[in-house]
């Protein structure tokens, strides 16, 4: 859930970058929009409208990426070697370290988030070697 904590910070950074690009490289786009809207909107209103569109698109894009992260499957069934404390991620049925034939499958999860790793250790889960 680290992703949820850092969403506002990431959104502000990405929106800032998008706004910077609009200010530095957006001149031609603003001129085209001024020609299209012909005196219906001022340059200030066009820039404000573009900023609103940027904020909405960046926020939606980040929410989509966050949704993909959250929906990612984290539990997998793999063959497991108790002697080596190793997981056969390729599911070939052989221990990646001692080449012993494996018949026992167990459920594992993979994470690289430090808060999830510390939470797993807190509940007595141990790390297994991987091939």
Phi, psi and omega in degrees: 000009176300329181299321180294323181295321186265003180301311181299321180294314179297321178297316179296319179295313181294321178294321177298317178295317179297319179294320178298318177296320179297317182290319185274324185242002187270001181307309179299323179294318179296318179297317179297316180294325176297320178293322180292316184272352173031084175065003175282328180230145177278168179299321179297317179294323178294316179297317178298318178297319177296322178296318178297316179298318178299314180299315181296313181294319178295316180297316179294320178297317178292323177295322178297313178297320178297319178299319178297320179295315183292323182278356181299134180289129182247345180256131182226148175263122181227157170291147187223133177257113182290327182296319183261354186054050186233150179251134176266088184293335181279353179054041177275345179089013178230144179294132181289348182252317183250359180059019176290142178291130184253138176237343183271128174250149178216169181263131182229162172227151179243134175210152173239006178279128185296325180290327177288323178295315180293325177294319178297317178296323180299327180267012173086009177281143181245156179278142176250152176289152176235154182289000000 
